[in-house]
Amino acid sequence: MEEKESPPERTAPEGEKGKGKEPDLNRLFPGKEVDLNRLFPDEGTKKLLHDLKRNKREIERFIKSLQMEEE
């Protein structure tokens, strides 16, 4: 009997959900003197920083909604 191979890891769906292009770090973090795209050329790092920025906005909105409920 042959052993069944485990299914391949699913890394593609994350990229499929996006717009299909790398995030522009200089637009995400304006006002920096350094070219962030050259500083972080790795696509995985750019995606991580983009997700970090998005999560920060979501957390700030959540905290703001909690503060509004208290008033």
ABEGO torsion letter per residue (X at the ends): XBBBBBBBBBAAAAAAABAGBBBBAAAABBGBABBAAAABABAAAAAAAAAAAAAAAAAAAAAAAAAAAAX
